């Protein structure tokens, strides 16, 4: 009996450190989950607030007009200030300049997605008035969604299929929706909606990805010289999330390096400004009659003759509504 008791004590003494360590790990993991949830909430809230602030000073009288929505003058400065103010409030440093500086150091870049181009708010190094090196967020120039095809034609894309084209053969400019200008411009890319959309999306996403990697790597070089051990990296963003990024004017923010127990917080958030695009109406000719339909709710294999921004415009040009159940069978 004494031998059994001794063996039990030895067994307990051997396993006790493992139980203690496991309990500590469970506690740490629980605390990390709580911290991560808090950080996610703060970041999502700040990004959504920033996206709303992008269009806060828009013209009230023109809010419902399609052209206003497409050429909306975004307020990028208001957006980033709102983003940081929201973070300051969530981390209780709104009246603490030192704490705000720490928060700022966790934000390597912020991307502003505009209708026809984007801006990057990134960390750069400069010499201040006292002659010391200082890191500070600065703006990149506006970067258009540009593309040049193999024939030398250049394109200025947007978040929808409105496009500006310069034809290389005679340097003539064309501007309008793809379907509107395809016939007169005589440029192959404009003739196929699917190929056009693929090229348009790639011309937006690829430069954005390269710029984000560039500016984050640049910040890494500055941070290492200042003794920061954390390595900033571009998080893995799914293709679906990239598609969401370029579907609307908005803000893409990154927060990295924030202590979270033994780990570091590394995440991004997307906020759309909800500049809702009005339906675009395609005009087609079927069986000798003019029909129009909304591309948001209908599809058709007929060639688009004209494109309209409202049903009224389509009707005034002699088009009548297409029965989608019939149109989808054609």
C-alpha positions as CSV (number, residue, x, y, z in Angstrom):
1,X,0.0,0.0,0.0
2,X,2.9,2.3,0.9
3,X,4.5,1.6,-2.5
4,X,1.3,2.5,-4.3
5,X,1.0,5.7,-2.4
6,X,4.6,6.6,-3.2
7,X,4.1,5.9,-6.9
8,X,1.0,8.1,-6.9
9,X,2.9,11.0,-5.3
10,X,5.7,10.6,-7.8
11,X,3.2,10.5,-10.6
12,X,1.5,13.7,-9.3
13,X,4.8,15.5,-8.8
14,X,5.8,14.6,-12.4
15,X,2.5,15.8,-14.0
16,X,1.9,18.8,-11.7
17,X,4.2,21.2,-13.7
18,X,2.5,20.2,-16.9
19,X,-0.9,20.9,-15.4
20,X,0.3,24.3,-14.1
21,X,1.9,25.2,-17.5
22,X,-1.2,24.1,-19.4
23,X,-3.4,26.2,-17.1
24,X,-1.2,29.2,-17.6
25,X,-1.4,28.7,-21.4
26,X,-5.2,28.4,-21.3
27,X,-5.3,31.7,-19.3
28,X,-3.0,33.4,-21.7
29,X,-4.9,32.2,-24.8
30,X,-8.2,33.4,-23.2
31,X,-6.6,36.8,-22.6
32,X,-5.3,36.9,-26.2
33,X,-8.7,36.1,-27.6
34,X,-10.3,38.9,-25.5
35,X,-7.5,41.3,-26.6
36,X,-7.9,40.3,-30.3
37,X,-11.7,40.8,-30.1
38,X,-11.2,44.2,-28.6
39,X,-8.6,45.2,-31.3
40,X,-10.8,43.9,-34.1
41,X,-13.7,45.9,-32.8
42,X,-11.6,49.1,-32.5
43,X,-10.1,48.7,-36.0
44,X,-13.4,47.9,-37.7
45,X,-15.2,50.8,-36.0
46,X,-12.4,53.2,-36.9
47,X,-12.3,52.0,-40.5
48,X,-16.1,52.3,-41.0
49,X,-16.1,55.8,-39.4
50,X,-13.3,56.8,-41.8
51,X,-15.2,55.5,-44.8
52,X,-18.3,57.5,-43.8
53,X,-16.1,60.6,-43.4
54,X,-14.8,60.2,-46.9
55,X,-18.0,61.8,-48.3
56,X,-19.0,63.9,-45.3
57,X,-18.6,67.2,-47.1
58,X,-20.3,66.2,-50.4
59,X,-22.9,68.4,-52.0
60,X,-26.2,67.7,-50.4
61,X,-28.2,68.9,-53.4
62,X,-26.6,66.4,-55.8
63,X,-26.5,63.3,-53.7
64,X,-29.0,61.4,-55.8
65,X,-27.4,62.2,-59.1
66,X,-25.4,59.4,-60.8
67,X,-22.7,61.7,-62.1
68,X,-22.2,63.2,-58.7
69,X,-21.8,59.7,-57.2
70,X,-19.2,58.8,-59.8
71,X,-17.2,62.0,-59.5
72,X,-17.6,62.5,-55.8
73,X,-14.8,64.6,-54.4
74,X,-13.7,62.5,-51.5
75,X,-12.2,64.0,-48.3
76,X,-9.3,61.8,-47.6
77,X,-7.8,64.0,-44.9
78,X,-11.1,64.0,-42.9
79,X,-11.2,60.2,-43.4
80,X,-7.8,59.5,-41.9
81,X,-8.2,61.9,-39.0
82,X,-11.5,60.2,-38.2
83,X,-9.8,56.9,-38.3
84,X,-7.1,57.9,-35.8
85,X,-9.5,59.7,-33.6
86,X,-11.7,56.6,-33.3
87,X,-8.6,54.5,-32.4
88,X,-7.5,57.1,-29.8
89,X,-11.0,57.0,-28.2
90,X,-11.1,53.1,-28.2
91,X,-7.6,52.9,-26.6
92,X,-8.2,55.8,-24.2
93,X,-5.4,58.0,-25.5
94,X,-7.5,60.8,-27.0
95,X,-5.9,63.4,-24.7
96,X,-2.5,61.7,-24.5
97,X,-0.1,62.8,-27.3
98,X,2.5,60.1,-26.3
99,X,-0.1,57.4,-26.4
100,X,-1.3,58.7,-29.8
101,X,2.2,58.5,-31.1
102,X,2.4,54.8,-30.1
103,X,-0.9,54.1,-31.8
104,X,0.3,55.8,-35.0
105,X,3.4,53.6,-35.1
106,X,1.1,50.5,-35.4
107,X,-0.5,51.8,-38.6
108,X,2.0,51.4,-41.5
109,X,-0.4,52.4,-44.3
110,X,-4.0,53.4,-45.0
111,X,-5.4,53.1,-48.5
112,X,-8.1,55.4,-49.8
113,X,-10.0,53.8,-52.7
114,X,-11.5,56.5,-55.0
115,X,-13.7,56.2,-58.0
116,X,-11.0,56.7,-60.6
117,X,-7.8,56.4,-58.6
118,X,-6.4,55.7,-55.1
119,X,-4.2,57.3,-52.5
120,X,-1.8,55.8,-50.0
121,X,-1.3,57.3,-46.5
122,X,2.1,55.9,-45.5
123,X,5.0,56.4,-43.1
124,X,8.0,58.4,-44.3
125,X,11.1,59.7,-42.6
126,X,12.1,63.3,-42.6
127,X,14.3,65.7,-40.6
128,X,12.3,68.0,-38.2
129,X,13.1,71.5,-37.2
130,X,15.6,70.4,-34.5
131,X,17.6,68.4,-37.0
132,X,16.3,65.0,-35.8
133,X,14.9,62.1,-37.9
134,X,11.2,61.7,-37.5
135,X,8.6,59.2,-38.8
136,X,5.4,60.7,-40.0
137,X,2.4,59.7,-42.2
138,X,2.3,61.5,-45.6
139,X,0.1,61.3,-48.7
140,X,1.1,59.7,-52.0
141,X,-0.1,61.5,-55.2
142,X,-3.3,60.2,-56.6
143,X,-2.7,57.0,-58.6
144,X,-5.1,56.4,-61.5
145,X,-6.4,53.0,-62.5
146,X,-4.4,53.0,-65.7
147,X,-3.7,50.4,-68.4
148,X,-2.0,50.3,-71.8
149,X,-2.7,47.5,-74.2
150,X,-0.4,45.9,-76.8
151,X,-1.4,48.4,-79.4
152,X,-0.5,51.4,-77.3
153,X,-4.0,52.4,-76.5
154,X,-4.3,53.8,-73.0
155,X,-7.2,53.4,-70.5
156,X,-8.3,55.2,-67.4
157,X,-10.5,52.8,-65.5
158,X,-13.0,53.4,-62.7
159,X,-14.8,51.3,-60.1
160,X,-17.5,50.5,-62.7
161,X,-17.4,50.3,-66.5
162,X,-17.1,54.0,-67.2
163,X,-13.7,54.5,-69.0
164,X,-11.5,57.1,-70.6
165,X,-9.6,55.9,-73.6
166,X,-6.8,57.4,-75.7
167,X,-6.6,55.7,-79.1
168,X,-3.0,55.3,-80.2
169,X,-3.5,55.5,-83.9
170,X,-4.8,59.1,-83.9
171,X,-4.5,60.0,-80.2
172,X,-8.3,60.7,-80.1
173,X,-10.0,60.6,-76.7
174,X,-13.2,58.7,-75.9
175,X,-15.0,58.8,-72.6
176,X,-18.1,57.0,-71.5
177,X,-19.5,53.6,-70.4
178,X,-17.8,50.7,-72.2
179,X,-21.0,49.8,-74.2
180,X,-21.5,53.5,-75.2
181,X,-18.1,54.0,-76.8
182,X,-17.2,50.5,-78.0
183,X,-18.7,51.1,-81.5
184,X,-17.0,54.4,-82.2
185,X,-13.6,53.8,-80.6
186,X,-13.0,50.6,-82.5
187,X,-10.7,49.2,-79.8
188,X,-10.8,45.4,-79.2
189,X,-10.8,45.5,-75.4
190,X,-14.0,47.5,-75.4
191,X,-15.9,44.9,-77.4
192,X,-16.0,42.2,-74.8
193,X,-17.6,43.0,-71.4
194,X,-16.0,40.0,-69.6
195,X,-12.5,40.6,-70.8
196,X,-12.9,44.3,-70.2
197,X,-13.9,43.6,-66.6
198,X,-11.0,41.3,-66.0
199,X,-8.5,43.8,-67.3
200,X,-10.1,46.6,-65.3
201,X,-10.0,44.7,-62.0
202,X,-6.4,43.6,-62.6
203,X,-5.4,47.2,-63.4
204,X,-6.9,48.3,-60.1
205,X,-5.8,45.5,-57.7
206,X,-2.3,44.7,-59.0
207,X,-0.9,48.3,-58.5
208,X,-2.6,48.6,-55.2
209,X,-1.0,45.3,-54.0
210,X,2.5,46.4,-55.2
211,X,2.2,49.8,-53.6
212,X,1.1,48.4,-50.2
213,X,4.0,45.9,-50.2
214,X,6.4,48.7,-51.2
215,X,5.3,51.1,-48.5
216,X,5.1,48.5,-45.8
217,X,8.6,47.3,-46.6
218,X,9.8,50.9,-46.6
219,X,8.3,51.3,-43.1
220,X,10.2,48.1,-42.0
221,X,13.5,49.7,-42.9
222,X,12.7,52.8,-40.8
223,X,11.3,50.8,-37.9
224,X,14.4,48.5,-37.7
225,X,16.7,51.5,-37.6
226,X,14.6,52.7,-34.6
227,X,15.0,49.4,-32.8
228,X,11.5,47.9,-33.6
229,X,11.9,44.1,-33.7
230,X,8.5,43.4,-35.3
231,X,8.5,42.8,-39.0
232,X,5.5,44.5,-40.8
233,X,4.0,42.4,-43.7
234,X,1.1,42.7,-46.0
235,X,-1.6,40.3,-44.6
236,X,-3.0,37.6,-46.9
237,X,-6.1,39.1,-48.4
238,X,-8.5,36.8,-50.3
239,X,-9.6,37.5,-53.8
240,X,-13.2,37.9,-52.6
241,X,-12.0,40.7,-50.2
242,X,-10.0,42.4,-53.0
243,X,-13.2,42.3,-55.1
244,X,-15.1,44.0,-52.3
245,X,-12.3,46.5,-52.0
246,X,-12.8,47.7,-55.5
247,X,-16.6,47.7,-55.6
248,X,-17.0,51.0,-53.8
249,X,-15.3,54.1,-52.7
250,X,-13.8,53.3,-49.3
251,X,-10.9,52.8,-46.9
252,X,-8.5,49.9,-46.4
253,X,-6.5,50.1,-43.2
254,X,-3.7,48.1,-41.6
255,X,-2.8,47.8,-37.9
256,X,0.3,45.7,-37.1
257,X,2.7,45.1,-34.3
258,X,0.4,45.9,-31.4
259,X,1.4,43.7,-28.4
260,X,-1.1,40.9,-27.7
261,X,0.4,38.7,-24.9
262,X,3.3,36.9,-26.4
263,X,2.1,37.6,-29.9
264,X,1.5,40.7,-32.1
265,X,-1.7,41.9,-33.6
266,X,-1.7,41.9,-37.4
267,X,-4.9,42.7,-39.3
268,X,-6.6,44.8,-41.9
269,X,-10.1,46.2,-42.2
270,X,-12.2,47.4,-45.1
271,X,-14.8,50.1,-44.9
272,X,-17.1,51.1,-47.9
273,X,-18.6,54.5,-48.2
274,X,-21.8,53.1,-49.6
275,X,-21.8,55.4,-52.6
276,X,-24.6,53.2,-54.1
277,X,-24.3,52.9,-57.8
278,X,-27.6,53.5,-59.7
279,X,-28.6,50.7,-61.9
280,X,-27.2,50.8,-65.5
281,X,-29.7,50.0,-68.2
282,X,-28.7,48.3,-71.4
283,X,-30.6,49.0,-74.6
284,X,-30.9,46.1,-77.0
285,X,-32.8,45.3,-80.2
286,X,-34.6,41.9,-80.3
287,X,-37.0,40.8,-83.0
288,X,-36.9,44.3,-84.5
289,X,-38.0,46.0,-81.2
290,X,-36.1,48.1,-78.8
291,X,-35.9,46.8,-75.2
292,X,-34.0,47.9,-72.1
293,X,-33.0,46.1,-68.9
294,X,-31.1,46.6,-65.7
295,X,-27.8,44.7,-65.7
296,X,-28.2,44.3,-61.9
297,X,-31.3,42.1,-62.3
298,X,-31.2,40.8,-65.9
299,X,-28.9,39.2,-68.4
300,X,-29.1,38.9,-72.2
301,X,-27.0,37.6,-75.0
302,X,-28.2,40.4,-77.4
303,X,-25.6,43.0,-78.3
304,X,-26.0,46.2,-76.3
305,X,-26.9,49.1,-78.6
306,X,-27.0,51.9,-76.0
307,X,-26.5,52.4,-72.3
308,X,-28.6,54.5,-70.1
309,X,-28.4,55.7,-66.5
310,X,-32.2,55.7,-65.9
311,X,-35.3,54.1,-67.1
312,X,-36.6,57.5,-68.1
313,X,-33.7,58.0,-70.5
314,X,-34.2,54.6,-72.0
315,X,-37.9,55.2,-72.5
316,X,-37.3,58.6,-74.1
317,X,-35.1,56.9,-76.7
318,X,-37.9,54.5,-77.7
319,X,-37.0,51.5,-75.5
320,X,-39.5,49.4,-73.5
321,X,-38.8,47.2,-70.5
322,X,-37.5,43.7,-71.2
323,X,-39.2,40.8,-69.5
324,X,-36.2,39.2,-67.8
325,X,-37.6,35.7,-68.0
326,X,-37.7,36.1,-71.7
327,X,-34.4,37.9,-72.0
328,X,-32.5,35.3,-70.0
329,X,-33.7,32.6,-72.4
330,X,-32.3,34.5,-75.5
